[in-house]
Amino acid sequence: MIFLESGKKMPRYKVTVAYDGTKFAGFQSQPNQRTVQGTIETALTKMNKGEFIRIYGSGRTDSGVHALGQVIHFDYPSEIPARNMLLALNSLMPLDIEVIASEIAEPDFHAQFNTIAKCYQYRVSRGRFTDPFKRLYTGHYPYALNQQRIETALQDLLGEHDFTSFAASGGVIKNKVRTIYRATVEFDEQHDEVIFEFVGNGFLYNMVRILVATLLEIGNGRRAEHDFLRLFEVKDRQQARGTAPASGLYLKKVYYPGEEKDVQKISLI
Amino acid sequence: MIFLESGKKMPRYKVTVAYDGTKFAGFQSQPNQRTVQGTIETALTKMNKGEFIRIYGSGRTDSGVHALGQVIHFDYPSEIPARNMLLALNSLMPLDIEVIASEIAEPDFHAQFNTIAKCYQYRVSRGRFTDPFKRLYTGHYPYALNQQRIETALQDLLGEHDFTSFAASGGVIKNKVRTIYRATVEFDEQHDEVIFEFVGNGFLYNMVRILVATLLEIGNGRRAEHDFLRLFEVKDRQQARGTAPASGLYLKKVYYPGEEKDVQKISLI
């Protein structure tokens, strides 16, 4: 806990942001790269008359990955009403990031360590050719898809599993066991899209994109309907499908203590 | 008419393209700029083993303006089936242009000179802040809008009028009289957008964007409901509103002889 000169502790802000990931080299700060974290820190630091403000996100998103509801926290050395914080940040930030909610949180709130669940969405466009208006906002799969096969496979994902086969190698996290509370697919005929949603207690690096690529192969019939059960067993990244493109992936919502009921309500297990 | 070495005339192709205008310096070729025309000509010229192919569009679109159905024509020195032309072009072009239709046209078909009508769409997003996913695909108007006032004003646009007040200065076209067959607005509450559509026999430079900016002022109450009637009279560009941003504008459809009935069917006059 950080204290102000007045002896009061610095207020901690919980801020929800949406961003178009296209022009960012991911969420996390990197030298000489345009990142979401760097862009928000620059805006906050400007507000704070040049004194650096560090922010903490619920987790990284990769280059090209979007967010509808990424959550960050930071401490700010003066108590600005939450609504004013939102207005000030939106006026200082580029148009590909939008602050959509702001609140003053408990002083021990932590955007990363307190998460109880996350929801990711993945949009797939199905046209024969890449739609110029969707190329940055969907993955593209122009082949046949059987909805029933995908729905069957999604059932296999529910619950607690070892996702070693679905984690990009090179991660530092040893425990690859995660619980999926919800895994759904919607065939949106009007927009010629397939939309996946996954809610789980945590996701490994590239996990959603590997799951989606594998699901599309199952839907197309190139892979057995219950192949997930086999892939959980073999624990071998080489046997799952490549990685669906970043452009289709959206971090939709991050859940924190107090929202357990919301997660339970949508849970399929 | 151009003849092949064999003595047969070169087939003329009518091709419909959609493009995301964001990364183009408009439709028309310009030296050292990425343009839609230049990009399509480069693809065709590549197909034609380096021999330059000139294309003709139904009209220019400005930098940042999109197309859902721009039409072009060109002559190609060998008779490739229309479907193969579409496949070949799509395989050679960047993902922000998509060929959506291709046919072999009459030898005297001209994409620009034969148009009988065009349809433009303009999308306005209404959120308090700019939605990061809409910033390149809509104009943004976060103020109150009265649908009834806009609908009343749209009625005044129907029919034949002198649009001098709504043409960017500097154009070479002297006759500013155009006929509007259809002018509508849709309030899309689900997406928090307002969508205008205009069908007319022709549109002056920037005309749709100036009409939209003026319509928004009427909808907001900053301008009289029947101000269009006055603006038609005064013939003064200074008295209409600025220009709505290019990002919201879409060339939706171009009509040619044989499609008179389609225009009539949707006409409101």
Interface residues (C-beta under 8 A of the other chain):
Chain A: A18 Y19 D20 H66 N90 L95 D96 I97 E98 V99 I100 F129 T130 D131 P132 F133 R135 Y137
Chain B: A18 Y19 D20 H66 N90 L95 D96 I97 E98 V99 I100 F129 T130 D131 P132 F133 R135 Y137
